[in-house]
Amino acid sequence: MAALRIAIFASGQGTNFQTIADAVREGKLDVTIELLVCDKPSAPVIQRASQAGVDAFVFKPKDYPSREAYESEILEELRARQVDLVVLAGYMRILTPTLVEPFMGRMINIHPSLLPSFPGINAIGQALEHGVKVTGVTVHYVDGGLDSGPILAQTAVAVTEEDDEASLTVRIQQAERELYPEAIRLIAQGAITIEGRRVAVGKSQ
């Protein structure tokens, strides 16, 4: 079976991009990273992609008349590279059906909470404000809603009384670095089936 061809979308530091690229380089993840998509020309993730030998499609949203316009261009890039899976890793743009629909069931995102709790922005701050004792990380499929797609994998992270947003963020990010490559590995092995909102993890094909 040919290696899964993925594209990673990111807007910032690119720590999850680096984690995935490292797993590929170390032979722990049988995928090829075909493309980085980034909406911020000064983002550090672009340098990470360069160092990993990954092509980058970098754009400024304000140069386009609409989201659909730049997403159509991105879609052409993804199709030209025969991308099988889109991996959102800190991509700070709302997606439209232009991209979501062609990749329905083939686009995943990682979110710093145990969804469906605390969707949207500042999930870690929301968890602290609500006084939860456990939060975590969720990998889910993208369905066009706000962090609402079928859940692929989750990891719990305990919240201590001493935690502030900075300390909890460190542990959340560590959980992300462990969970995201594992979720991609399951998809690459053909071990995932989606039935409605339920995602089943079975034996690899």
Residue frames relative to the residue before (quaternion, step in Angstrom):
aa qw qx qy qz dx dy dz
M 1.0000 0.0000 0.0000 0.0000 0.00 0.00 0.00
A 0.4609 -0.6932 0.4801 0.2765 3.57 -0.84 0.99
A 0.5874 -0.5854 0.4274 0.3599 3.54 -1.16 0.65
L 0.5364 -0.6177 0.4777 0.3201 3.55 -1.11 0.79
R 0.2604 -0.7616 0.5779 0.1350 3.56 -0.89 0.96
I 0.0348 -0.8343 0.5496 -0.0262 3.59 -0.54 1.16
A 0.1829 -0.7128 0.6582 0.1587 3.51 -1.36 0.37
I 0.2112 -0.7745 0.5870 0.1049 3.56 -0.99 0.87
F 0.1900 -0.7631 0.6112 0.0898 3.54 -0.92 1.01
A 0.1531 0.7860 -0.5848 0.1295 3.61 -0.79 0.99
S 0.2712 -0.7890 0.5380 0.1199 3.54 -1.20 0.63
G 0.8008 0.3449 -0.1352 0.4707 3.59 1.16 -0.41
Q 0.8631 -0.0437 0.0613 0.4994 3.53 -0.89 -1.05
G 0.3262 -0.7873 0.4726 0.2247 3.57 1.05 -0.68
T 0.2481 0.7917 -0.5286 0.1799 3.60 1.06 0.62
N 0.6670 0.4700 -0.3140 0.4854 3.60 0.98 -0.71
F 0.5745 0.5533 -0.3755 0.4720 3.59 1.11 -0.60
Q 0.6754 0.5065 -0.2960 0.4469 3.56 0.87 -0.98
T 0.6319 0.5399 -0.3270 0.4498 3.56 0.98 -0.85
I 0.6764 0.4796 -0.2894 0.4783 3.57 0.94 -0.90
A 0.6540 0.5126 -0.3131 0.4600 3.58 0.94 -0.90
D 0.6424 0.5187 -0.3208 0.4640 3.60 1.00 -0.79
A 0.6498 0.5173 -0.3167 0.4580 3.58 0.98 -0.86
V 0.6320 0.5122 -0.3258 0.4817 3.59 1.07 -0.72
R 0.6743 0.5088 -0.2929 0.4480 3.58 0.87 -0.99
E 0.7167 0.4461 -0.2469 0.4759 3.57 1.02 -0.80
G 0.5243 -0.6673 0.3962 0.3506 3.58 1.28 0.06
K 0.4862 0.6772 -0.4231 0.3548 3.58 1.24 0.32
L 0.7644 0.2448 -0.1201 0.5843 3.56 1.27 -0.36
D 0.2362 -0.8047 0.5348 0.1028 3.55 -0.52 1.21
V 0.4318 0.6346 -0.5251 0.3676 3.55 0.35 1.32
T 0.2704 -0.7047 0.6086 0.2445 3.53 -1.32 0.12
I 0.3130 -0.7257 0.5807 0.1955 3.57 -0.94 0.92
E 0.2097 -0.8312 0.5092 0.0772 3.55 -0.27 1.31
L 0.8277 -0.0101 0.0825 0.5549 3.57 1.03 -0.71
L 0.2041 -0.6876 0.6752 0.1725 3.51 -1.31 0.59
V 0.1268 -0.7530 0.6405 0.0815 3.57 -1.01 0.87
C 0.0634 0.8127 -0.5697 0.1049 3.58 -0.67 1.13
D 0.3022 -0.7843 0.5252 0.1329 3.55 -0.91 0.99
K 0.7041 0.3960 -0.2570 0.5305 3.61 1.27 0.11
P 0.3616 -0.7880 0.4556 0.2015 3.61 -0.25 1.25
S 0.7137 0.4302 -0.2675 0.4837 3.62 1.16 -0.41
A 0.4176 0.7400 -0.4529 0.2699 3.61 1.26 0.04
P 0.5324 -0.6532 0.4396 0.3106 3.62 -0.93 0.88
V 0.5562 0.6232 -0.3985 0.3787 3.61 1.11 -0.52
I 0.5835 0.5890 -0.3798 0.4102 3.61 1.10 -0.56
Q 0.6472 0.5021 -0.3088 0.4834 3.58 1.02 -0.79
R 0.6155 0.5408 -0.3414 0.4606 3.58 1.04 -0.75
A 0.6507 0.5097 -0.3148 0.4666 3.57 0.97 -0.85
S 0.6350 0.5363 -0.3254 0.4508 3.56 0.96 -0.86
Q 0.6778 0.4944 -0.2843 0.4640 3.56 0.93 -0.93
A 0.6940 0.4508 -0.2660 0.4942 3.58 1.16 -0.59
G 0.4834 -0.6874 0.4210 0.3415 3.59 1.30 -0.04
V 0.4769 0.6651 -0.4288 0.3826 3.56 1.20 0.59
D 0.4598 -0.6699 0.5106 0.2811 3.58 -0.90 0.94
A 0.1733 -0.7849 0.5874 0.0941 3.57 -1.14 0.66
F 0.1748 -0.7151 0.6652 0.1251 3.52 -1.13 0.81
V 0.0040 -0.8155 0.5746 -0.0694 3.56 -0.30 1.31
F 0.0505 0.8174 -0.5681 0.0809 3.55 -0.81 0.98
K 0.3283 -0.6898 0.6008 0.2354 3.54 -1.35 0.30
P 0.4416 -0.7253 0.4539 0.2701 3.60 -0.48 1.12
K 0.6455 0.5466 -0.3339 0.4160 3.60 1.02 -0.73
D 0.5926 0.5703 -0.3681 0.4338 3.60 1.24 -0.24
Y 0.6928 0.4344 -0.2584 0.5144 3.59 1.29 -0.17
P 0.5485 -0.6437 0.4223 0.3264 3.60 -1.09 0.62
S 0.8093 0.0287 0.0190 0.5864 3.61 1.17 -0.49
R 0.6458 -0.4845 0.4063 0.4279 3.55 -1.31 0.20
E 0.6412 0.5459 -0.3254 0.4301 3.54 0.95 -0.90
A 0.6233 0.5603 -0.3431 0.4240 3.59 1.05 -0.73
Y 0.7339 0.3844 -0.2680 0.4917 3.60 0.78 -0.88
E 0.6112 0.5410 -0.3684 0.4450 3.59 1.09 -0.51
S 0.5961 0.5510 -0.3619 0.4584 3.60 1.10 -0.60
E 0.6512 0.5027 -0.3071 0.4786 3.56 1.04 -0.80
I 0.6303 0.5187 -0.3254 0.4771 3.58 1.02 -0.82
L 0.6400 0.5414 -0.3248 0.4379 3.58 0.94 -0.90
E 0.6257 0.5295 -0.3318 0.4670 3.58 1.02 -0.76
E 0.6452 0.5168 -0.3141 0.4668 3.58 1.01 -0.86
L 0.6625 0.5080 -0.3085 0.4559 3.59 0.92 -0.88
R 0.6797 0.4846 -0.2926 0.4665 3.57 0.91 -0.88
A 0.6260 0.5448 -0.3387 0.4434 3.59 1.02 -0.77
R 0.7333 0.3874 -0.2163 0.5152 3.58 1.12 -0.69
Q 0.3942 -0.7523 0.4485 0.2786 3.59 1.34 0.18
V 0.1346 0.8250 -0.5311 0.1384 3.56 0.94 0.97
D 0.3116 -0.7700 0.5360 0.1508 3.57 -0.89 1.02
L 0.8143 0.1052 0.0117 0.5707 3.56 1.02 -0.84
V 0.2139 -0.7455 0.6184 0.1265 3.56 -0.99 0.91
V 0.1365 -0.7931 0.5931 0.0238 3.54 -0.82 1.10
L 0.1922 -0.7793 0.5889 0.0948 3.59 -0.51 1.18
A 0.0376 0.8145 -0.5711 0.0952 3.56 -0.63 1.15
G 0.7982 -0.1931 0.0901 0.5634 3.55 0.40 1.25
Y 0.3530 0.7062 -0.5204 0.3254 3.56 1.04 0.83
M 0.2344 -0.8548 0.4574 0.0725 3.54 -0.40 1.28
R 0.5401 0.5964 -0.4153 0.4243 3.58 1.13 0.60
I 0.4387 -0.6489 0.5493 0.2912 3.56 -1.10 0.72
L 0.3102 -0.7669 0.5376 0.1634 3.56 -0.85 0.98
T 0.2978 -0.7366 0.5804 0.1785 3.54 -1.17 0.65
P 0.6958 -0.4604 0.3336 0.4388 3.61 -1.24 0.15
T 0.4899 0.6678 -0.4286 0.3611 3.61 1.20 -0.39
L 0.7638 0.3027 -0.1658 0.5454 3.58 1.03 -0.82
V 0.6600 0.5477 -0.3235 0.3996 3.57 0.92 -0.90
E 0.6924 0.5156 -0.3047 0.4023 3.59 0.77 -0.96
P 0.6782 0.4719 -0.3254 0.4599 3.66 0.85 -0.78
F 0.7615 0.3357 -0.1845 0.5229 3.60 1.16 -0.53
M 0.2437 0.7768 -0.5382 0.2179 3.58 1.15 0.55
G 0.8018 0.1816 -0.1771 0.5411 3.56 -0.71 1.11
R 0.7324 0.3372 -0.2132 0.5518 3.57 1.32 0.04
M 0.6480 0.4416 -0.3206 0.5313 3.57 1.20 0.58
I 0.0365 -0.8156 0.5771 -0.0195 3.57 -0.75 1.07
N 0.1629 -0.7632 0.6207 0.0760 3.52 -1.31 0.52
I 0.2466 -0.7357 0.6030 0.1853 3.56 -1.24 0.41
H 0.0885 -0.8125 0.5759 -0.0169 3.56 -0.89 1.02
P 0.4185 -0.7602 0.4464 0.2182 3.62 -0.85 0.95
S 0.6501 0.4077 -0.3949 0.5051 3.56 0.64 1.19
L 0.5106 -0.5825 0.5085 0.3761 3.53 -1.33 0.04
L 0.2253 -0.7949 0.5505 0.1199 3.55 0.01 1.27
P 0.5270 -0.0905 -0.8396 -0.0961 1.55 -2.26 1.12
S 0.4368 0.6779 -0.4875 0.3347 3.64 1.16 0.26
F 0.8868 0.0765 -0.0633 0.4513 3.54 -1.18 0.77
P 0.1249 0.7812 -0.5969 0.1333 3.60 0.56 1.12
G 0.7124 0.4770 -0.3148 0.4074 3.55 -1.30 0.10
I 0.7703 -0.3792 0.2642 0.4393 3.52 -1.31 -0.33
N 0.8439 0.2081 -0.1594 0.4680 3.53 -1.36 0.44
A 0.1117 0.8389 -0.5232 0.1003 3.57 0.94 0.88
I 0.6405 0.5215 -0.3303 0.4569 3.59 1.04 -0.75
G 0.6506 0.5011 -0.3050 0.4823 3.58 0.98 -0.81
Q 0.6219 0.5362 -0.3389 0.4592 3.58 1.04 -0.77
A 0.6551 0.5219 -0.3143 0.4468 3.57 0.94 -0.90
L 0.6609 0.4975 -0.3041 0.4724 3.59 0.95 -0.87
E 0.6518 0.5278 -0.3132 0.4454 3.57 0.95 -0.88
H 0.7033 0.4509 -0.2631 0.4825 3.58 1.05 -0.73
G 0.4351 -0.7408 0.4325 0.2734 3.58 1.24 -0.12
V 0.2831 0.7740 -0.5266 0.2084 3.59 1.09 0.57
K 0.4269 -0.6991 0.5170 0.2486 3.56 -1.17 0.57
V 0.7705 0.1671 -0.0947 0.6078 3.57 1.27 -0.44
T 0.0257 0.7414 -0.6705 -0.0004 3.54 -1.05 0.85
G 0.0870 -0.8381 0.5358 0.0546 3.60 -0.98 -0.54
V 0.5250 -0.5995 0.5138 0.3179 3.51 -1.30 -0.58
T 0.1028 -0.7938 0.5986 0.0317 3.56 -1.05 0.84
V 0.1528 -0.7159 0.6696 0.1256 3.54 -1.10 0.79
H 0.0575 0.8158 -0.5693 0.0844 3.56 -0.70 1.08
Y 0.5239 -0.5900 0.5049 0.3499 3.51 -1.29 0.38
V 0.4161 -0.7004 0.5275 0.2409 3.55 -1.15 0.68
D 0.0560 -0.8240 0.5638 -0.0035 3.57 -0.78 1.06
G 0.6575 -0.5213 0.3108 0.4465 3.58 1.24 0.21
G 0.6359 0.4920 -0.3374 0.4896 3.60 1.24 -0.23
L 0.6359 -0.5204 0.3972 0.4088 3.57 -1.30 -0.06
D 0.8088 -0.2437 0.1179 0.5221 3.58 -0.22 1.31
S 0.4496 0.7458 -0.3782 0.3140 3.54 1.14 0.71
G 0.5084 0.6935 -0.4083 0.3066 3.60 1.22 -0.12
P 0.7239 -0.4363 0.3088 0.4362 3.58 -1.29 0.25
I 0.4106 -0.7376 0.4943 0.2074 3.56 -0.93 0.98
L 0.2700 -0.7848 0.5471 0.1093 3.54 -0.78 1.13
A 0.8015 -0.1187 0.1284 0.5718 3.60 0.86 -0.95
Q 0.0614 -0.7937 0.6048 0.0228 3.56 -1.16 0.64
T 0.0965 -0.7513 0.6489 0.0722 3.53 -1.28 0.57
A 0.3405 -0.7443 0.5408 0.1936 3.58 -0.88 0.94
V 0.0908 -0.7582 0.6439 0.0471 3.55 -1.19 0.72
A 0.3822 -0.7361 0.5123 0.2229 3.58 -0.70 1.08
V 0.2606 -0.7316 0.6103 0.1562 3.54 -1.19 0.70
T 0.2112 -0.7921 0.5620 0.1098 3.59 -0.71 1.05
E 0.6394 -0.5323 0.3872 0.3974 3.56 -1.25 0.34
E 0.6696 0.5047 -0.2970 0.4569 3.58 1.17 -0.55
D 0.5061 0.6940 -0.4137 0.3017 3.59 1.21 -0.33
D 0.0607 -0.7022 0.7027 0.0965 3.47 -1.31 0.63
E 0.7482 -0.4090 0.2438 0.4620 3.57 -1.24 0.06
A 0.6458 0.5386 -0.3246 0.4329 3.60 1.01 -0.81
S 0.7061 0.4641 -0.2824 0.4541 3.59 0.80 -0.97
L 0.6569 0.4963 -0.3156 0.4717 3.58 1.00 -0.77
T 0.6055 0.5678 -0.3479 0.4357 3.57 1.06 -0.74
V 0.6193 0.5523 -0.3466 0.4374 3.59 0.97 -0.83
R 0.7130 0.4470 -0.2641 0.4712 3.59 0.86 -0.94
I 0.5976 0.5457 -0.3516 0.4705 3.57 1.12 -0.66
Q 0.6818 0.4906 -0.2954 0.4552 3.57 0.87 -0.92
Q 0.6140 0.5311 -0.3483 0.4687 3.58 1.07 -0.65
A 0.6417 0.5123 -0.3144 0.4764 3.57 1.01 -0.82
E 0.6177 0.5434 -0.3406 0.4551 3.60 1.03 -0.76
R 0.6754 0.5149 -0.2978 0.4359 3.57 0.89 -0.96
E 0.6718 0.4656 -0.2970 0.4936 3.57 1.15 -0.51
L 0.7262 0.4815 -0.2549 0.4192 3.57 0.89 -0.96
Y 0.6705 0.5469 -0.3325 0.3753 3.61 0.82 -0.92
P 0.6719 0.4672 -0.3310 0.4698 3.66 0.79 -0.80
E 0.6303 0.5352 -0.3392 0.4487 3.59 1.04 -0.73
A 0.6450 0.5135 -0.3214 0.4657 3.60 0.97 -0.81
I 0.6542 0.4993 -0.3098 0.4762 3.58 0.97 -0.86
R 0.6182 0.5526 -0.3411 0.4428 3.58 1.02 -0.79
L 0.6482 0.5194 -0.3188 0.4566 3.60 0.95 -0.85
I 0.6490 0.4984 -0.3148 0.4810 3.58 0.99 -0.81
A 0.6595 0.5267 -0.3047 0.4414 3.58 0.92 -0.95
Q 0.6972 0.4619 -0.2651 0.4798 3.56 1.10 -0.68
G 0.4737 -0.6914 0.4320 0.3332 3.58 1.25 -0.04
A 0.4421 0.7333 -0.4177 0.3040 3.56 1.21 0.51
I 0.6442 0.5397 -0.3029 0.4493 3.59 1.29 0.01
T 0.0006 0.7572 -0.6529 -0.0189 3.55 -1.08 0.83
I 0.2068 -0.7687 0.5947 0.1129 3.58 -0.99 0.87
E 0.0324 0.7696 -0.6359 0.0482 3.56 -0.84 1.05
G 0.7981 -0.1095 0.0231 0.5920 3.55 -0.14 1.31
R 0.7891 -0.2366 0.2064 0.5280 3.53 -0.70 -1.14
R 0.6216 0.5576 -0.3402 0.4324 3.58 1.24 -0.17
V 0.1540 -0.7672 0.6187 0.0701 3.53 -0.94 0.99
A 0.1517 -0.8064 0.5685 0.0596 3.57 -0.58 1.14
V 0.2050 -0.7520 0.6166 0.1106 3.53 -1.03 0.91
G 0.0183 0.8172 -0.5724 0.0645 3.55 -0.54 1.21
K 0.7228 -0.3674 0.3067 0.4985 3.53 -1.19 -0.47
S 0.5676 -0.6029 0.4371 0.3510 3.55 -1.13 0.68
Q 0.5353 -0.6417 0.4550 0.3076 3.54 -1.15 0.69
